[in-house]
Amino acid sequence: MDDTGGSGPAVLMIHGNSSCKGVFRNQVQGAIGQEFRCIAMDLPGHGDSADAPDPERTYWMPGYAETALEVMQALGIQRFAVLGWSLGGHIGIEMLARSEALTGLMITGSPPFAPSDESLNAGFRPSEHMGLAGQEMFSEQNVADYAHSTCGANAPFEEFLLKAVARTDGRARKLMFSRIIAPAAADQQATAIHSTRPLAIVNGEDDVFIDNDFIAALPYETLWEDTVHRLPGIGHAPFWEVPDQFDPYLQRFLASL
């Protein structure tokens, strides 16, 4: 886990499927990390975290959300914001439904879907490597394809992104996707729409995995700045691809809470 310490308001950063905390390096080591207490964790089965001892309990949205809440409780942080990317954004929405500890949530690459196949298919776009997201076993080619596609076609690429995908417990992908709309999980769309705490959405306009129009059309009640922000020409991980463009949104959001 990375923790910048400091006395500023806390923000928990949650990475995407088969990634790791290192994707938030630019924020943690930059001006955001100097102004706010940034905590970037590796999800169970990812990065430097151990594989889940009970995969069925942990590898789905409620399990990840409870893990993240336990981390913040262990750190003694009672109130905090969340920045969630892709799967991390969906975990953030699950946390929003479960805990009053969150002061606000920023999501990127995370369409708030209702618990139905129809809504799921509307929120996510069919793309060349989307099928890998729920696949347990990866070949070397699968690892390379998924690592490159999730960070964005034009984004900087570093070896740790490849290693993160290769390291991930494949059961995490399979189990999470098999229960993505399970009744025991929060209704992502209803939670996002009716949140009483500020919800910020900043997406890459050219994100191949999500339908930006679907996301923008939802009638959010507490949408930050009353708009779904889209960064032109940017892919699935704008905070990694163009931190100089993304970070001002994050700074402004965190400062507003």
C-alpha positions in Angstrom: 0.0 0.0 0.0 1.2 3.5 -0.8 0.3 6.2 1.8 1.5 9.8 1.3 0.7 10.6 5.0 0.2 14.3 5.6 -2.6 16.2 7.3 -4.7 16.9 4.2 -8.1 15.2 3.6 -7.7 11.5 2.7 -8.5 9.9 -0.7 -8.4 6.1 -1.3 -7.4 5.2 -4.8 -8.8 1.8 -6.1 -7.3 0.4 -9.3 -9.0 -1.7 -12.0 -9.3 -5.3 -12.9 -5.9 -7.1 -13.1 -4.0 -3.9 -12.4 -2.3 -2.6 -9.3 -1.8 0.5 -7.2 1.2 1.7 -9.3 -1.2 3.1 -11.9 -1.8 6.0 -9.5 1.9 6.8 -9.3 1.5 10.2 -11.0 -1.1 11.3 -8.5 0.6 9.8 -5.4 4.0 11.3 -6.3 2.8 14.5 -7.7 1.0 17.6 -6.5 -2.2 15.6 -5.5 -0.1 13.5 -3.1 1.4 16.7 -1.6 -1.9 18.4 -1.0 -4.0 15.3 0.1 -3.4 12.1 2.0 -3.4 9.6 -0.9 -3.7 6.0 -0.1 -3.4 3.5 -3.0 -4.1 -0.1 -2.2 -3.6 -3.4 -4.1 -6.9 -5.3 -4.2 -6.7 -8.9 -2.9 -5.3 -11.2 -5.6 -3.6 -8.2 -7.3 -0.2 -6.5 -7.1 1.6 -7.0 -3.8 -1.5 -8.2 -2.0 -1.9 -11.9 -1.2 -4.5 -14.0 -3.0 -7.8 -14.2 -1.1 -7.9 -17.1 1.4 -11.6 -17.3 0.6 -12.0 -16.4 -3.1 -15.8 -16.8 -3.1 -16.2 -14.3 -0.3 -13.7 -11.7 -1.5 -13.6 -11.7 -5.3 -16.7 -9.7 -6.1 -17.9 -6.2 -5.5 -19.2 -6.6 -1.9 -16.0 -8.5 -0.9 -13.7 -5.8 -2.4 -15.8 -3.0 -0.8 -15.6 -4.6 2.6 -11.8 -5.1 2.2 -11.3 -1.4 1.3 -13.5 -0.2 4.2 -11.5 -2.4 6.6 -8.2 -1.0 5.3 -9.3 2.6 6.0 -10.7 1.5 9.4 -7.3 -0.1 10.2 -5.6 3.2 9.3 -7.9 5.1 11.7 -9.4 7.2 8.9 -13.0 7.8 9.6 -13.9 10.0 6.6 -12.4 9.9 3.2 -13.0 10.3 -0.6 -12.6 7.6 -3.1 -11.1 7.7 -6.6 -12.1 4.5 -8.4 -10.9 3.4 -11.9 -12.9 0.8 -13.9 -13.5 -2.1 -11.5 -12.3 0.3 -8.8 -15.1 2.7 -9.6 -17.7 0.0 -9.3 -16.1 -1.0 -5.9 -16.4 2.7 -4.9 -20.1 2.7 -5.8 -20.6 -0.5 -3.7 -18.8 1.3 -0.8 -21.1 4.3 -1.3 -24.1 2.0 -0.7 -22.5 0.4 2.3 -20.9 3.2 4.3 -21.3 6.8 5.4 -17.6 7.1 5.7 -17.2 8.3 2.1 -17.3 12.1 1.7 -17.4 11.8 -2.1 -16.6 9.5 -5.0 -14.9 10.1 -8.3 -15.2 7.4 -10.9 -13.5 6.9 -14.3 -14.2 4.2 -16.8 -17.0 2.8 -14.6 -20.6 2.9 -16.1 -23.2 2.7 -13.4 -25.3 -0.2 -14.6 -28.6 -1.5 -13.3 -28.7 -5.2 -12.2 -29.7 -6.6 -15.6 -27.9 -8.0 -18.7 -29.6 -5.3 -20.8 -28.2 -2.4 -18.7 -24.8 -4.1 -18.5 -24.6 -4.5 -22.2 -25.7 -0.8 -22.6 -23.0 0.5 -20.3 -20.1 -1.4 -21.7 -19.1 -1.4 -25.4 -18.2 -4.5 -27.2 -14.4 -4.3 -27.9 -11.7 -6.6 -29.0 -10.4 -7.6 -25.6 -13.5 -7.1 -23.4 -14.0 -10.8 -23.1 -10.7 -11.2 -21.3 -12.0 -9.2 -18.3 -13.8 -12.3 -16.9 -11.4 -15.0 -18.2 -9.5 -17.0 -15.5 -6.5 -18.3 -17.4 -4.3 -16.0 -19.5 -1.8 -16.9 -22.1 1.2 -14.6 -22.6 -0.6 -13.0 -25.5 -3.7 -12.5 -23.3 -1.6 -10.7 -20.7 -0.1 -8.4 -23.3 -3.4 -7.6 -25.0 -5.2 -6.9 -21.7 -2.4 -4.8 -20.3 -2.1 -2.6 -23.4 -5.9 -2.2 -24.0 -6.8 -1.2 -20.5 -4.2 1.5 -20.1 -5.3 3.0 -23.5 -3.9 2.7 -27.0 -1.9 6.0 -26.8 -1.0 5.9 -23.1 2.5 5.4 -21.9 3.3 1.8 -21.3 5.6 0.4 -18.7 6.7 -3.1 -17.7 4.9 -3.0 -14.3 1.5 -2.9 -16.2 2.3 -6.2 -17.9 3.6 -7.7 -14.6 0.4 -6.7 -12.8 -1.8 -8.5 -15.3 0.4 -11.6 -15.2 0.4 -11.6 -11.4 -3.4 -11.3 -10.9 -5.2 -14.3 -9.5 -7.3 -15.4 -12.4 -10.1 -16.5 -10.1 -10.6 -12.9 -9.3 -11.6 -12.1 -12.8 -13.9 -15.2 -13.2 -15.7 -14.9 -9.9 -16.2 -11.1 -10.1 -17.8 -11.3 -13.5 -19.9 -14.3 -12.7 -21.6 -12.3 -9.9 -21.5 -8.8 -11.4 -25.2 -8.3 -11.2 -25.9 -10.7 -8.2 -28.8 -9.6 -6.0 -26.6 -9.4 -2.9 -24.5 -6.6 -4.5 -25.6 -3.0 -4.6 -27.7 -1.7 -7.5 -24.9 0.4 -9.1 -27.2 2.6 -11.1 -29.6 3.4 -8.3 -26.8 4.1 -5.9 -25.1 6.4 -8.3 -28.3 8.3 -9.2 -29.5 8.8 -5.7 -26.2 9.3 -3.9 -26.5 12.0 -1.2 -22.7 12.6 -1.5 -21.0 14.2 -4.5 -20.3 11.9 -7.4 -17.7 13.0 -9.9 -17.3 11.3 -13.3 -14.3 12.0 -15.5 -13.9 9.7 -18.5 -11.8 9.4 -21.6 -13.9 10.2 -24.7 -12.2 7.5 -26.6 -12.5 4.8 -23.9 -13.1 1.6 -25.9 -14.7 -0.3 -23.0 -17.5 2.1 -21.9 -20.5 3.9 -23.5 -20.0 7.5 -22.6 -23.5 8.5 -23.8 -25.1 5.8 -21.5 -23.2 7.3 -18.6 -24.0 10.9 -19.4 -27.8 10.2 -19.8 -28.4 9.0 -16.3 -30.3 11.5 -14.0 -27.8 11.9 -11.2 -29.0 13.8 -8.2 -25.6 14.9 -6.9 -23.4 15.0 -10.0 -20.3 17.1 -9.3 -20.3 20.2 -11.5 -23.6 19.0 -13.1 -21.8 17.2 -15.9 -20.0 14.0 -16.9 -16.6 15.3 -17.9 -15.1 13.8 -21.1 -11.4 14.2 -22.1 -11.2 14.3 -25.9 -8.9 11.7 -27.6 -8.2 9.9 -24.3 -8.7 6.2 -23.5 -9.7 4.1 -20.5 -7.2 5.4 -17.9 -7.1 9.2 -18.2 -5.3 9.6 -14.9 -2.4 7.5 -16.3 -2.5 8.7 -19.9 -2.8 12.4 -19.3 -2.3 13.3 -15.6 -1.8 16.9 -16.5 -5.3 17.0 -17.8 -6.9 14.7 -15.3 -5.4 15.9 -12.0 -7.0 19.4 -12.1 -10.4 17.7 -12.0 -9.3 15.5 -9.1 -7.8 18.4 -7.2 -10.9 20.5 -7.7 -13.2 17.7 -6.6 -11.3 16.8 -3.5 -10.9 20.5 -2.5 -14.7 20.9 -2.8 -15.6 18.2 -0.4 
